[in-house]
Amino acid sequence: MNNLSTEFAPRPTLDYPFGKRWSPEHGDPFEVIDGVYWLRVPLPIALDHINLWILRDGDGWTLVDSGYDAQICKDVWEQVFDGFLTPSSVNKIIITHFHPDHIGLASWLALRCQCPILISEGEYRHYESIIKRDADAFASEASAFVREMGYAPDMVDKFVMFMASGDKPKESRVQEEMCQFIKEHDDIDIDGRTWTVISGNGHSPEHSCLYNEELDTMIAGDQSIARISSNVSVFPSNRHQDPLGDWLTSCEKLRDRLSPDTLMLPAHQEPFRGNTARMQQMIDDHHAQLNRLRLAIGAPISTVEARAVLFDRELNVIETLLATGETLAHLNYLVHRKEISMEYDYQGVARYSAC
Ligand SMILES: [Zn+2]
């Protein structure tokens, strides 16, 4: 899930070794570097594609991410199984994080290929909390959460409906017994090469990136994308947490850990070099947003009012929800640092004011 953040800092000049806005045909894996193939898959959502990665692994293959649980994504895999590789030659599937465009087809693929799914425990536990939650209890929790922001009842209903839409039929869910948990610093052997897990937090609980030193290449998932800033949001599940603080720490880590020349293989748009500058731009953009909030918070303001400060343009319902979640992430960042505090007014709306 990615989005709409306003960008302020000048865009860095990135190098696109395969061309800016170029991608291989759907279902036709393209070798970007020795033994690493780029599979472009369409998505039935506003963000209309995802990049999956197929890595040669001895006599077999390792897959990274799975695509959305939709027929157009299954069709692409069938095309791949028809010529490029056979399901029985897949050794394992690595999932970067729990968002539906990444994990959606994981159980379908794992059953088809009879192989394990490697995922961090933090991502799996969060995914499990979504698939196992009680629908009615979640609806009332989500509706209280949206009312606190200061939205009118019609918007509350729309938001709750969208937030509940992640529920999936039981047979297509990833079960824990299919999984092997991975964590930061783990070394995963793929074709005699070591791919080290580098975790990122804030966009999702414990996102796994994979870095190979010899190739100076990183499979980045949603942690570093050339021209999209990943959504960093507060939802009912992390209502009082500080995902923006986590995200900024992760951006600093990726900025400092990788070289400017590292080949980045992101889940969306195109492979690029120039991650150091890209991470710095993301950090600067979020700090610019925080400064706008600091200037706007004099008299107590609600989340809805703060959202209008950060995103002062027309948004559809889904964009409004993402923008509101992202606004809350910025508010929570300031609350956690005791720059502002929150109190409920007589109507139960959360209002933020300077400390
Ligand atoms: Zn994501």
Boltz pocket constraint, residues with backbone or C-beta under 6 A from the ligand:
constraints:
  - pocket:
      binder: B
      contacts: [[A, 1], [A, 2], [A, 97], [A, 99], [A, 203], [A, 204], [A, 222]]
      max_distance: 6.0
